[in-house]
Amino acid sequence: MRWIKRLLIAAPFVIAAVLNVLSATANRLHLPGERIAGYGFLFAAPWAWLIDLVGGLPDWHNRWLSLLIGYLFILWIPAALYSGCLWLFLLGLARIRASRTR
């Protein structure tokens, strides 16, 4: 059961990594980049209010730094938030289960 919990908590990071690689290589693989970007924004949509609360994406003049910050805000921060929510949910379920067995 521990491995299932660990895999479930790591799943948002795997999704973010796949989306990151696909969006970085979409032109080389002749994939529709707009659709992959749409999946990235769909992944980050529940946390968009938090990004807006922070102040949105900063405007950097360096292209690579701007891409890195974009991937961070659109993929990796939501992956950490999803993972944290799943961890808290599983922790709550474990405590409820432990209190019922006592």
Secondary structure, DSSP 4 states (H G I P E B T S, - for coil): -HHHHHHHHHHHHHHHHHHHHHHHSTTTTT--HHHHHHHHHHHHGGGHHHHHHHTS----SSHHHHHHHHHIIIIIHHHHHHHHHHHHHHHHHHHHHHHHH-
